[in-house]
Amino acid sequence: MKMIVENIEKKFDGEEVIEDFEVLTKDVGRVQEETLQKILEENGETEYLKQWGLNGRTDAETFKACVPIVTHKNLEPYIQRIADGDFSPILTGKSIETISLSSGTTQGKPKFVPFNDELMESTMQIFKTSFAFRNREFPIGNGKALQFIYSSKQFKTKGGLAAGTATTNVYRNAQFKKTMKAMSTPCCSPDEVIFGPDFQQSLYCHLLCGLIFRDEVHVVSSTFAHSIVHAFRTFEQVWESLVVDMREGVLSSRVTVPSIRLAMTKLLKPDPELADAIYSKCLSLSNWCGLIPELFPNTKYIYGIMTGSMEPYLKKLRHYAGELPLLSADYGSSEGWVGVNINPKLPPEMVTYAVLPNIGYFEFLPLEENVNGMMEQANSPVGLTEVKLGEEYEIVFTNFAGLYRYRLGDVVKIKGFHNGTPELQFVCRSNLLLNINIDKNTEKDLQLAVEAAAKHLIDEKLEVVDFTSHVNISADPGHYIIFWELSGEATDEMLQDCCNCLDKSFIDAGYVSSRKVSAIGALELRIVKRGTFHKILDHFVGLGGAVSQFKTPRCVGPKNSSLIQILSTNVVKSYSSTAFY
Ligand code: AMP
C-alpha cells in the first residue's frame, strides 16, 4: 500500500488501487490484528497507553481488557496539553504538530483533535480508493473540478501548533494537490480563493472560476452536499454580476480581498461571447431547474457527502443537477476515516461505506431495541469481523492519530459485506435526540417528519430551505419546537396543516403515547425569517469553523444559547399543533 501511496502522483492506476483494496478486504481479521499491533508498537510507550498496563502486549484481547472505551471528553485534557505545547509522548509516539477542529456543529463548540501524517495518508488512501471505483463507472478525462471548498481561519494554539479544521489541514497539505492532479480533477480555483479569509467572496470567485473554465469542468463537488446547494442558491442571487464580470473582464467590487483580486485578475479576460451564452442560458431556465449541466455541459457527476444530515438537501441538489448522477462521497470525521463508497452507482439514499481495515482498529457497540421499542446500547463491543447483517451499532475506533477505543458518536447499520469487510449505512448521530420523557426521536425521524410535512407546501411551489429543532422543557409539559426557514410566503392555514402533520409524523411509540395523555405538549412550528440559517452558518464560521465542514445542527441543545438567540430573534410566525385534540 505504501508504495502505491508514494507513486500515485506520478500515475494513477485505478485497477491497481482496486486490486489492493480487494486483497485488504479478503483477510480482514488478520489485517485488523496487524493494524492494532502496529498502532500499539508505535505508541505503546505514550503516557496515555502506559497507564493501562499493556506492558508491551499488542494483542486485541489484552488491549480490550486493559484500555477503556472513551469519548472526546475523556481525552480532552491530554489533547489540551498537546495543544499547549507539551511535546512529550502523550497520545502518540511521534509528537503531534497540527491540531484539527472538528466541525462541532452538533455540540455547538468545535473540539480539538490531533492531526498527523498517518491521518493524511489514510485520507489519501480513502480518496484514491473511492476514485478508482468511481472512475471505473463514470470515467472522466483530463479536466477540472469545480470544488466548493473553503479553508477555516488558521491559528496557532498556545503551544504554537498549527490549528484549523481537518479539511483545511488536508487542503493545505502538498499531498492533496498532487493526488487531485493525479486523479485528473485539479480544482479550477486558485489557492487564494480556497484559502481566502471571507467565504462569501471565495464562493463568488469559485463560481466565476467555474464559468471561466466552463468546458473543462468535469466534476462539481464539495465535502458536504450542503455547500453545493448553498453555492447555487447564491448563484441565483449573483448571476447577473458574474455575467458582467465575464463580459468586461473586470472583477466585481464585491471582492475586496487583495490576494483574491490579484489571483482572479490573472484568470479573467473579457469574453462577451461566453457572457452572452451564460446570460441567455440563465434566462431560459425554468426556476433554475437543471442549472448545473446548463452551466457546465461536460460535467459527468456531482460529488460530495450526501448521506446523514445532508439528505434534506438532496431534493434541491437534484433540482439543480437535472439528469446528472449524484455520487455520495466517503465516510469519516476529523478524528479519522471509516469507510469508502465502492458502489458509486447507488443513489445517495442507498449508499453504503466499506470499512478500510488497515486505517484503524474498529469496534462496534451493539444497539438493541428495548421493551419500549427504542434503540439503546447493549453489552460489549464486537470486532469488524463479528458484526451482523441488519444490526445497528455505534462505532468505536483506534487509529494512528492517538485515539484509542474512541466513541465516534455515530450510529451505523450493517447492510452487507464486501469480501470480509462490512458495508455500513450511516444512520445518525447517536446523541442527536429529541427526548422529553419516554420518547426518543433521532435526526432521521426528524428528517422524515419534515419531509412529510413539507409535502403540504408543494402546490404553492414552496420549499423548506433549512430546519432545526429544540426541546422546550421549560414549559410544562415539555414539547418539541421545529424551526423552518421557507423559500416564500405560506398561508396560516397551510402552515397549521404542516404543524399538525409534523406532530403526527413522529411515530415513535413513546412520543405518540405521551402526546395522547399530554405528558408531552403540542408541537410548535416556528417560521424564521429568510436568511436565518445563513446567520447560523456565519456564526459557526466566526467560531473558527469552515464552510466545507458545515452541517446544520438539527437539534439545538439547551446550552447552545447563541443559536437559540439567533433562532428566537428571527421568528416571524408560530403555530401550535392541534393534531391530538
Ligand atoms: P466533522 O466533525 O466535521 O469531522 O464531521 C464528522 C461527522 O460528520 C461524522 O461523525 C458524521 O456524523 C458526519 N459524516 C461524515 N461523513 C459522513 C457521511 N458519508 N455520511 C453521513 N454523515 C457523515
Boltz pocket constraint, residues with backbone or C-beta under 6 A from the ligand:
constraints:
  - pocket:
      binder: B
      contacts: [[A, 101], [A, 102], [A, 103], [A, 104], [A, 105], [A, 166], [A, 305], [A, 306], [A, 307], [A, 308], [A, 309], [A, 329], [A, 330], [A, 331], [A, 332], [A, 333], [A, 334], [A, 335], [A, 408], [A, 409], [A, 410], [A, 426], [A, 428], [A, 429], [A, 549]]
      max_distance: 6.0
